[in-house]
Amino acid sequence: MTLAGGPGKSYARSNAVGRPAGWSHNDSNQVLPRVRDMGARLGHNQIRAPFRDQFVLLLKEVLQAFATATPGYDHDSRSRWAYAFNPMPDGDPEKPVYATMAALRAPNFAALRVGVTEGGQVVVEVEHRKLVVPYVTNDVENPKEFPKIQNGLRHIIEHFERAAGVSRHSLFSRFASDPDYRELARQRLADARLG
């Protein structure tokens, strides 16, 4: 996984996004319909859905809960906010697919978005003052990558907390304490030990 961009940089492409051999842009068409249909909350009988789908759905739910509980914050389940600062061409496998994204907007217009790239990878990005800092996972379906994914997620959420002016770990603590997220993490770490 990679954290691309940074202070003073606009959206930078992540060259570390892993793709299976024989990958083509057309393969992303098989991934995106599943993600678009993730409207319902996961139940115990759905725990074996693809990890990417579970992970993105849980992140979206936490964003919505934070926006509901925090005055001045807004949530958008379909990311209607314009995204004018992305120089990546349409069809690029690393470009976020905005129809699959949810966003949390702070009162100062800093935004945290969660979604999927055209190549099928999970992306979490912070937008603030015309700068976008993305975090893109390498191999979200590999259980052994989960500790790195958690660490990268913590860093990008801390970046949003600074940009939005909220106290450190106030949003990240929501993720870490969510019972569904903790269960998903526990299962993912168990899968990594078995694999």
Backbone hydrogen bonds in HBPLUS format (Angstrom, degrees):
<---DONOR---> <-ACCEPTOR-->    atom                        ^
c    i                          cat <-CA-CA->   ^        H-A-AA   ^      H-
h    n   atom  resd res      DA  || num        DHA   H-A  angle D-A-AA Bond
n    s   type  num  typ     dist DA aas  dist angle  dist       angle   num
A0002-THR N   A0136-VAL O   3.20 MM 134  5.85 156.8  2.26 156.3 163.1     1
A0136-VAL N   A0002-THR O   3.28 MM 134  5.85 159.4  2.33 162.1 166.4     2
A0004-ALA N   A0134-PRO O   3.19 MM 130  5.79 141.7  2.35 153.8 163.9     3
A0009-LYS N   A0006-GLY O   2.96 MM   3  5.42 154.8  2.03 143.6 140.8     4
A0023-TRP N   A0020-PRO O   3.05 MM   3  5.52 137.9  2.24 142.4 139.8     5
A0027-ASP N   A0024-SER O   3.00 MM   3  5.55 149.7  2.09 114.1 122.4     6
A0028-SER N   A0025-HIS O   3.10 MM   3  5.76 151.6  2.19 116.3 123.1     7
A0029-ASN N   A0026-ASN O   3.13 MM   3  5.60 150.1  2.22 110.0 117.9     8
A0030-GLN N   A0027-ASP O   3.11 MM   3  5.68 154.3  2.18 113.7 120.4     9
A0031-VAL N   A0028-SER O   3.09 MM   3  5.17 134.3  2.31  99.9 112.1    10
A0032-LEU N   A0028-SER O   3.16 MM   4  6.32 168.5  2.17 166.0 165.6    11
A0036-ARG N   A0032-LEU O   2.96 MM   4  6.16 159.1  2.00 159.0 164.7    12
A0037-ASP N   A0033-PRO O   3.28 MM   4  6.41 136.6  2.48 139.6 148.8    13
A0037-ASP N   A0034-ARG O   3.29 MM   3  5.38 136.2  2.49  96.5 107.7    14
A0038-MET N   A0035-VAL O   3.18 MM   3  5.42 163.7  2.21 115.2 116.0    15
A0039-GLY N   A0037-ASP O   2.91 MM   2  5.64 136.4  2.10 103.4  91.6    16
A0046-GLN N   A0043-GLY O   2.96 MM   3  5.31 158.5  2.01 111.6 118.7    17
A0049-ALA N   A0046-GLN O   2.97 MM   3  5.66 150.4  2.06 132.5 130.5    18
A0053-ASP N   A0050-PRO O   3.02 MM   3  5.50 118.6  2.41 110.3 123.8    19
A0054-GLN N   A0050-PRO O   3.19 MM   4  6.57 160.8  2.23 154.5 160.1    20
A0055-PHE N   A0051-PHE O   2.80 MM   4  5.91 171.0  1.81 165.8 168.2    21
A0056-VAL N   A0052-ARG O   2.97 MM   4  6.08 173.2  1.97 155.4 157.0    22
A0057-LEU N   A0053-ASP O   3.05 MM   4  6.05 161.0  2.09 143.9 149.8    23
A0058-LEU N   A0054-GLN O   2.97 MM   4  6.15 162.5  2.00 151.4 155.9    24
A0059-LEU N   A0055-PHE O   3.02 MM   4  6.26 160.0  2.06 149.7 155.4    25
A0060-LYS N   A0056-VAL O   2.94 MM   4  6.16 160.2  1.98 151.4 156.7    26
A0061-GLU N   A0057-LEU O   2.97 MM   4  6.22 155.7  2.03 148.9 155.5    27
A0062-VAL N   A0058-LEU O   3.03 MM   4  6.29 156.5  2.09 150.8 156.2    28
A0063-LEU N   A0059-LEU O   3.06 MM   4  6.33 157.4  2.11 149.1 155.2    29
A0064-GLN N   A0060-LYS O   3.04 MM   4  6.31 158.8  2.09 149.5 155.0    30
A0065-ALA N   A0061-GLU O   2.94 MM   4  6.19 160.1  1.98 148.7 154.2    31
A0066-PHE N   A0062-VAL O   2.90 MM   4  6.06 159.6  1.94 151.1 156.3    32
A0067-ALA N   A0063-LEU O   2.99 MM   4  6.19 163.3  2.01 149.7 154.1    33
A0068-THR N   A0064-GLN O   2.96 MM   4  6.14 155.7  2.02 149.6 156.2    34
A0069-ALA N   A0065-ALA O   3.06 MM   4  6.21 150.1  2.16 144.5 151.7    35
A0070-THR N   A0066-PHE O   2.98 MM   4  5.93 123.0  2.32 145.6 159.1    36
A0073-TYR N   A0070-THR O   3.24 MM   3  5.89 164.5  2.27 139.6 141.9    37
A0074-ASP N   A0105-ARG O   3.00 MM  31  5.15 158.6  2.05 144.5 151.4    38
A0105-ARG N   A0074-ASP O   2.84 MM  31  5.15 170.1  1.85 151.4 154.7    39
A0076-ASP N   A0103-ALA O   2.97 MM  27  5.21 153.0  2.04 149.9 152.4    40
A0103-ALA N   A0076-ASP O   2.88 MM  27  5.21 154.1  1.95 142.9 151.6    41
A0092-ASP N   A0089-PRO O   3.22 MM   3  5.86 157.0  2.28 136.6 137.2    42
A0095-LYS N   A0092-ASP O   3.03 MM   3  5.41 166.2  2.05 117.9 122.3    43
A0119-GLY N   A0093-PRO O   2.58 MM  26  4.19 128.6  1.84 145.7 130.6    44
A0118-GLU N   A0095-LYS O   2.90 MM  23  5.81 144.2  2.03 146.6 154.0    45
A0097-VAL N   A0116-VAL O   2.89 MM  19  5.96 168.5  1.90 159.6 158.3    46
A0100-THR N   A0097-VAL O   3.05 MM   3  5.83 158.4  2.10 120.9 127.1    47
A0101-MET N   A0098-TYR O   3.20 MM   3  5.07 165.3  2.22 104.3 108.6    48
A0102-ALA N   A0114-VAL O   2.94 MM  12  5.50 151.0  2.03 153.4 162.4    49
A0114-VAL N   A0102-ALA O   2.94 MM  12  5.50 156.9  2.00 156.9 163.3    50
A0104-LEU N   A0112-LEU O   2.82 MM   8  5.16 150.7  1.91 144.1 154.0    51
A0112-LEU N   A0104-LEU O   2.90 MM   8  5.16 152.9  1.97 144.7 153.7    52
A0106-ALA N   A0110-ALA O   2.80 MM   4  5.25 173.8  1.80 166.0 168.1    53
A0109-PHE N   A0106-ALA O   2.90 MM   3  5.07 154.4  1.97 118.3 120.0    54
A0111-ALA N   A0127-GLU O   2.85 MM  16  5.09 159.5  1.89 148.4 154.5    55
A0127-GLU N   A0111-ALA O   2.88 MM  16  5.09 158.4  1.93 142.1 148.4    56
A0113-ARG N   A0125-GLU O   2.83 MM  12  5.24 164.3  1.85 154.2 159.6    57
A0125-GLU N   A0113-ARG O   2.93 MM  12  5.24 153.9  2.00 139.7 148.2    58
A0115-GLY N   A0123-VAL O   2.93 MM   8  5.39 148.3  2.03 159.1 164.4    59
A0123-VAL N   A0115-GLY O   2.99 MM   8  5.39 165.7  2.01 128.1 130.4    60
A0117-THR N   A0121-GLN O   2.74 MM   4  5.26 155.8  1.80 150.8 159.4    61
A0120-GLY N   A0117-THR O   2.91 MM   3  5.15 163.0  1.94 110.9 115.8    62
A0137-THR N   A0122-VAL O   3.09 MM  15  5.64 161.8  2.12 157.0 162.5    63
A0124-VAL N   A0135-TYR O   2.90 MM  11  5.17 158.9  1.94 149.6 156.7    64
A0135-TYR N   A0124-VAL O   2.71 MM  11  5.17 136.9  1.89 143.4 158.0    65
A0126-VAL N   A0133-VAL O   2.91 MM   7  5.20 160.5  1.95 140.7 144.6    66
A0133-VAL N   A0126-VAL O   2.78 MM   7  5.20 160.1  1.82 153.5 159.8    67
A0128-HIS N   A0131-LEU O   2.86 MM   3  5.36 156.3  1.91 152.1 160.0    68
A0131-LEU N   A0128-HIS O   3.06 MM   3  5.36 157.1  2.11 111.7 119.0    69
A0142-ASN N   A0139-ASP O   3.11 MM   3  5.64 166.4  2.13 117.9 122.2    70
A0145-GLU N   A0142-ASN O   2.97 MM   3  5.58 160.0  2.01 121.3 127.6    71
A0146-PHE N   A0143-PRO O   3.16 MM   3  5.47 161.8  2.19 110.1 115.7    72
A0148-LYS N   A0145-GLU O   3.03 MM   3  5.45 120.0  2.40 111.5 125.9    73
A0149-ILE N   A0145-GLU O   2.95 MM   4  6.21 153.2  2.02 152.0 160.6    74
A0150-GLN N   A0146-PHE O   2.85 MM   4  6.10 163.1  1.88 162.2 165.0    75
A0151-ASN N   A0147-PRO O   3.06 MM   4  6.24 157.7  2.12 142.2 148.2    76
A0152-GLY N   A0148-LYS O   2.90 MM   4  6.12 164.3  1.93 151.6 155.6    77
A0153-LEU N   A0149-ILE O   2.86 MM   4  6.02 155.8  1.92 149.8 157.0    78
A0154-ARG N   A0150-GLN O   2.94 MM   4  6.15 157.4  1.99 147.2 153.1    79
A0155-HIS N   A0151-ASN O   3.07 MM   4  6.39 158.6  2.11 148.6 153.9    80
A0156-ILE N   A0152-GLY O   3.03 MM   4  6.29 161.8  2.06 151.7 155.8    81
A0157-ILE N   A0153-LEU O   2.97 MM   4  6.09 157.4  2.02 151.6 157.9    82
A0158-GLU N   A0154-ARG O   2.93 MM   4  6.09 154.8  2.00 147.5 154.7    83
A0159-HIS N   A0155-HIS O   3.01 MM   4  6.26 145.6  2.13 139.9 149.3    84
A0160-PHE N   A0156-ILE O   3.07 MM   4  6.41 151.9  2.15 140.9 147.6    85
A0161-GLU N   A0157-ILE O   2.86 MM   4  6.18 158.5  1.90 150.4 156.6    86
A0162-ARG N   A0158-GLU O   3.01 MM   4  6.28 157.1  2.06 148.2 152.9    87
A0163-ALA N   A0159-HIS O   2.99 MM   4  6.25 164.8  2.02 149.5 154.0    88
A0164-ALA N   A0160-PHE O   2.74 MM   4  5.85 157.8  1.78 159.2 165.0    89
A0165-GLY N   A0161-GLU O   2.95 MM   4  5.87 123.0  2.28 134.9 148.0    90
A0166-VAL N   A0161-GLU O   3.03 MM   5  5.12 145.3  2.15 145.5 150.7    91
A0165-GLY N   A0162-ARG O   3.27 MM   3  5.13 140.1  2.43  93.5 104.6    92
A0170-SER N   A0167-SER O   3.10 MM   3  5.64 162.0  2.13 134.4 134.8    93
A0173-SER N   A0169-HIS O   2.82 MM   4  5.41 151.8  1.90 131.6 138.5    94
A0174-ARG N   A0171-LEU O   2.92 MM   3  5.22 130.6  2.16 104.7 118.3    95
A0175-PHE N   A0171-LEU O   3.38 MM   4  6.91 149.0  2.48 147.9 155.6    96
A0175-PHE N   A0172-PHE O   3.04 MM   3  5.19 117.6  2.44  98.3 112.9    97
A0176-ALA N   A0172-PHE O   2.95 MM   4  6.28 170.0  1.96 158.9 160.4    98
A0177-SER N   A0173-SER O   2.88 MM   4  5.85 145.9  2.00 144.0 151.5    99
A0178-ASP N   A0174-ARG O   3.16 MM   4  6.00 123.7  2.50 136.0 146.4   100
A0178-ASP N   A0175-PHE O   3.31 MM   3  5.41 149.2  2.41 102.3 110.9   101
A0182-ARG N   A0178-ASP O   2.88 MM   4  6.16 161.2  1.92 159.9 165.8   102
A0183-GLU N   A0179-PRO O   2.97 MM   4  6.16 155.4  2.03 145.0 151.4   103
A0184-LEU N   A0180-ASP O   2.92 MM   4  6.11 157.9  1.97 145.2 151.6   104
A0185-ALA N   A0181-TYR O   2.82 MM   4  6.05 160.0  1.86 152.1 157.6   105
A0186-ARG N   A0182-ARG O   2.85 MM   4  6.03 159.0  1.90 146.1 152.1   106
A0187-GLN N   A0183-GLU O   2.94 MM   4  6.13 165.0  1.96 151.3 154.9   107
A0188-ARG N   A0184-LEU O   2.89 MM   4  6.04 154.2  1.96 145.2 153.2   108
A0189-LEU N   A0185-ALA O   2.90 MM   4  6.09 161.7  1.94 154.0 158.0   109
A0190-ALA N   A0186-ARG O   3.01 MM   4  6.22 151.6  2.09 143.5 151.7   110
A0191-ASP N   A0187-GLN O   2.86 MM   4  6.12 155.6  1.92 147.8 154.5   111
A0192-ALA N   A0188-ARG O   3.00 MM   4  6.27 147.4  2.11 142.6 151.3   112
A0193-ARG N   A0189-LEU O   3.10 MM   4  6.41 148.3  2.21 141.9 149.6   113
A0194-LEU N   A0190-ALA O   3.07 MM   4  6.37 151.2  2.16 148.0 155.8   114
A0195-GLY N   A0191-ASP O   2.91 MM   4  5.99 147.3  2.02 145.6 154.6   115
